Amino acid sequence: FGFTQVKSDSSLFIKHNSTSFVALLIYVDDVIIASNNLDEVASIKQFLHDSFTIKDLGELKYFLGIEVARSAKGISLCQRKYALDILQDSGFSGCKPVAFPMESTLKLSANDSSTPLSDPALYKRLVGRLLYLTITRPDLSYSVQALSQFMANPSTKHLQAAERVLRYIKATPGQGIFLSTDSSLHLKAYSDCDLGGCIDTRKSITDFTVFIGDSPISWKSKKQPT
């Protein structure tokens, strides 16, 4: 079929010519097909069905915990069900919501005086689930990055900071990103740096967000490596 594997993502295959573009995203036995040519989509579906006997689930609505909603203005992506599951499993379904995920004055440290957690695995599992939530939640990137620095020996103070993130999620379970049909192909990138933000290492924290037009396509918060 003439697909080319994308170097930056081994599960993504693309094919394009002067009139059409097709993208094929594969995860184990799940496949997403996206194209501007419905005849191409039908042809690929038939080929896959003849080869493997597939089940066509129709228009994409849910994939790996990500909810997809379409409108004339664009596509919205969120993880509302996944976020609510985190709240339910953590016992925070009925918690009091807050307006932002982390206090701006909060400085977490690996050497604070609070009590180490008796079961660090609970903290690690929670932060791991929050990391997956940042796939559609740029607003959580900085806070979750900060929490992930203390996976080796989390304390009660670190857990309290994580619980505040849960209270923020309670206020915004359906928050996500919107990919607009009106966006231009103009690439924009914004970055910021919290100079010496880590009080343990004095390393800086760098954040960036990349847009195509008005649609966010990439974001990250990371402590400098050296």
C-alpha positions in Angstrom: 0.0 0.0 0.0 3.0 2.3 0.0 3.1 3.3 3.6 6.2 4.8 5.2 7.0 4.2 8.9 7.5 7.5 10.8 11.0 7.7 12.3 9.8 9.5 15.4 7.0 7.0 16.1 7.4 3.3 15.1 3.7 2.7 15.4 2.7 5.5 12.9 2.7 4.9 9.2 1.8 7.5 6.5 1.1 7.7 2.8 0.6 10.8 0.8 0.4 12.0 -2.8 -0.8 15.1 -4.6 -4.5 14.4 -3.8 -4.7 12.4 -0.5 -3.0 11.8 2.8 -3.5 8.7 5.0 -2.2 8.0 8.5 -2.2 4.6 10.1 -1.7 4.4 13.9 -1.2 0.9 15.4 -1.3 -0.2 19.0 -1.2 -4.0 19.5 -4.4 -5.1 17.7 -6.1 -1.7 17.6 -5.7 0.5 14.4 -6.7 4.1 13.7 -7.0 5.2 10.1 -7.1 9.0 9.3 -7.4 10.4 5.8 -8.9 13.1 3.7 -10.0 10.5 1.2 -12.8 8.1 2.2 -12.2 5.8 -0.8 -8.6 5.3 0.5 -10.0 4.5 4.0 -12.4 2.0 2.6 -9.7 0.3 0.5 -7.4 -0.1 3.5 -10.2 -1.4 5.7 -11.0 -4.0 3.1 -7.4 -5.1 2.7 -7.0 -5.4 6.5 -10.3 -7.3 6.8 -9.2 -9.8 4.1 -5.9 -10.3 5.8 -6.8 -10.4 9.5 -10.6 -10.3 9.8 -11.0 -7.0 11.6 -14.0 -5.4 13.4 -14.8 -1.9 12.1 -15.9 0.2 15.1 -16.7 3.2 12.9 -15.8 6.8 13.7 -13.2 7.1 16.4 -14.7 8.0 19.8 -12.4 6.3 22.4 -8.8 5.1 22.2 -6.5 4.1 25.0 -8.4 6.1 27.6 -8.6 9.2 25.3 -12.1 10.4 24.4 -12.5 12.0 20.9 -15.3 14.3 20.0 -15.8 16.0 16.6 -17.6 19.1 15.6 -17.6 21.5 12.6 -15.0 23.6 14.4 -12.5 20.8 15.2 -11.7 17.8 17.3 -11.5 17.7 21.1 -9.4 15.2 23.0 -9.8 14.5 26.7 -9.5 11.7 29.3 -12.6 12.5 31.4 -13.4 8.8 32.3 -9.7 8.1 33.1 -9.6 11.2 35.4 -12.8 10.2 37.2 -11.4 6.6 37.6 -8.3 8.1 39.3 -10.5 10.1 41.7 -12.6 7.1 42.4 -9.7 4.7 43.1 -7.9 7.4 45.2 -11.0 8.1 47.3 -11.3 11.6 46.1 -14.6 11.5 44.2 -16.3 13.6 46.9 -13.3 15.9 47.6 -13.5 19.7 47.6 -12.2 21.1 44.3 -9.5 23.7 43.9 -8.8 26.2 41.1 -5.2 25.3 40.4 -3.1 22.2 40.8 -0.2 23.5 42.9 0.6 26.5 45.0 3.0 28.9 43.3 5.0 29.2 46.4 5.4 25.5 47.1 8.9 24.2 46.9 9.1 20.4 47.2 12.3 18.7 48.4 13.7 15.2 48.7 15.1 16.3 52.1 12.0 17.7 53.8 11.3 16.9 57.4 7.9 15.2 56.9 7.3 11.5 57.5 8.2 9.0 54.8 5.3 7.1 53.4 4.8 3.6 54.8 3.7 2.4 51.4 5.6 4.3 48.6 4.0 2.1 45.9 0.7 4.0 46.3 2.4 7.3 45.6 4.3 5.8 42.6 1.1 4.4 41.1 -0.8 7.6 41.6 1.9 9.7 40.0 2.3 7.2 37.1 -1.4 7.5 36.4 -1.2 11.3 36.5 1.7 11.2 34.1 -0.6 9.4 31.6 -3.2 12.1 32.1 -0.8 14.8 30.9 -1.2 13.3 27.4 -4.2 15.6 27.0 -3.6 17.9 30.0 -0.8 20.5 29.4 -2.1 22.3 32.6 -0.9 19.3 34.7 2.6 19.0 33.2 4.5 21.2 35.6 2.9 19.8 38.8 3.1 16.2 37.8 6.8 16.6 36.7 7.5 18.1 40.1 5.8 15.1 41.9 7.7 12.6 39.7 11.0 13.8 41.2 10.2 12.0 44.5 9.3 8.5 43.4 12.2 6.9 45.2 11.4 8.1 48.7 8.0 10.0 48.8 6.9 11.7 52.1 3.6 12.8 53.4 4.3 16.3 52.1 4.7 14.9 48.6 1.5 13.0 48.9 -0.3 16.1 50.1 0.9 17.9 46.9 -0.4 15.0 44.8 -3.7 15.1 46.6 -4.1 18.8 45.7 -3.6 17.8 42.0 -6.5 15.4 42.5 -8.6 18.2 43.9 -7.9 20.3 40.9 -8.8 17.4 38.6 -12.1 17.1 40.5 -12.8 20.7 39.4 -11.8 20.0 35.7 -12.3 16.3 34.9 -13.2 17.0 31.2 -10.3 19.4 30.6 -8.4 18.5 27.4 -7.1 20.0 24.2 -8.9 21.2 21.1 -7.5 20.8 17.5 -9.2 23.5 15.5 -10.1 23.1 11.8 -9.5 26.8 11.4 -5.9 26.7 12.5 -3.2 27.7 10.0 -0.1 25.7 9.5 2.0 28.3 11.2 4.3 26.7 13.8 4.6 28.5 17.1 6.5 27.5 20.2 6.6 29.1 23.7 9.0 28.2 26.5 9.8 29.3 30.0 12.4 28.5 32.6 12.3 28.4 36.4 15.9 29.3 37.0 17.4 27.1 39.8 13.9 25.9 40.6 14.9 22.6 42.2 16.0 23.5 45.7 17.9 20.1 46.1 20.1 20.4 43.0 19.6 24.1 42.0 18.8 22.8 38.5 16.4 24.8 36.4 12.9 23.6 35.3 12.1 24.2 31.6 8.6 24.2 30.1 7.5 24.4 26.5 4.4 24.2 24.4 4.3 23.9 20.6 1.3 25.0 18.5 0.3 24.5 14.9 -1.9 27.6 14.5 -4.0 27.7 17.6 -3.8 23.9 18.2 -1.4 22.6 20.8 0.5 19.6 19.5 3.4 19.1 22.0 4.3 20.2 25.6 6.6 19.2 28.3 8.0 20.2 31.7 11.5 18.9 32.5 14.3 19.5 34.9 17.6 20.2 33.2 19.7 17.0 32.9 23.1 18.5 34.0 
